[in-house]
Amino acid sequence: MALRKKEKYIFNTQTLSYEKAVVGWGTRILRFLGFMIAAFVFSLVISTIYYRFFDSPKEKILKAELNQLKDNYSLLSQDVERLNEVLNSLHYRDGNIYRVLFESEPINDEVWQAGSGGVNKYRYLDKYDNGDIIKNVKVKLDKLKKQMVIQSKSYDEIADMIKNQQTMLASIPSIQPVANKKLERMASGFGMRTDPVYKIPKFHAGMDFTASTGTEIYATGDGVVETVNFSYGGYGNEIVVNHGYGYKTRYAHLSKFKVRKGQKVKRGDVIGNVGNTGKSTGPHLHYEVLKNGNAVNPVYFYYNDLKDADFERMIELSNSPGQTFD
């Protein structure tokens, strides 16, 4: 038996009786519209609350892509900084070693530091949300490109100067003073470092190479042995080689000497052995390069000894903070 629709009755106060309620089409339409409006408002409120606290699938994808772009930007920035560091080291060699040797004017600093375009060059990036980030990388890359062209032309000029300067080049320190193909013996670089004894910041005038006592030490350029000194303090047993052209090298904390004062040496000759003499906290070689009496960073003088990738790695190691061995 089919269920009948429930009927509604109202009490008529005029006739004092119940009468069947009749709902007109107008009322029905109003009720339906009211229901639809209420449902729409309710849905709008729920949607607003949901998207206020939860990401839509599209927003999740966009956020993931943005995070990936930020990670890639960070890696790209690190690569740019490493390239800039290597290029600056090449620029340093150019102006402070090669051109000094040949008494040639270094690259003009204004030319080296000049940009490769005005602000308008990057205006098209302003329309992007992350335009400033992109612009920052573009500016650095464009500057690197320009400096690489300048440096390349400078090296072409130096190559012409080199042709008749073989004797001079043989004298300039250009190899590591101990065998170190895998760069595992680099212990401390040039600059401010922590003193191993007094535990205070102190200028370190050379580079320390860890090696066992007795490891052979090589002359890093042709020259004449200027000093063979026995000592229980400071540098300990040391050798100083005068290479001419304003260059000298110091080899300190030796255990044995293989040369005598006044002896001529060639690049690669064994001149002594690693030791632990003087103010030293362990077997190692302290190596210095001096130009006109002033200590300069030895890392820039390994151009005969290291490939580009190894040279970049050596710069990283030499710049690492920490304490010295002497």
Order of alpha helices (4+ residues) and beta strands (2+ residues): beta-beta-alpha-alpha-alpha-alpha-alpha-beta-beta-beta-beta-beta-beta-beta-beta-beta-beta-beta-beta-beta-alpha
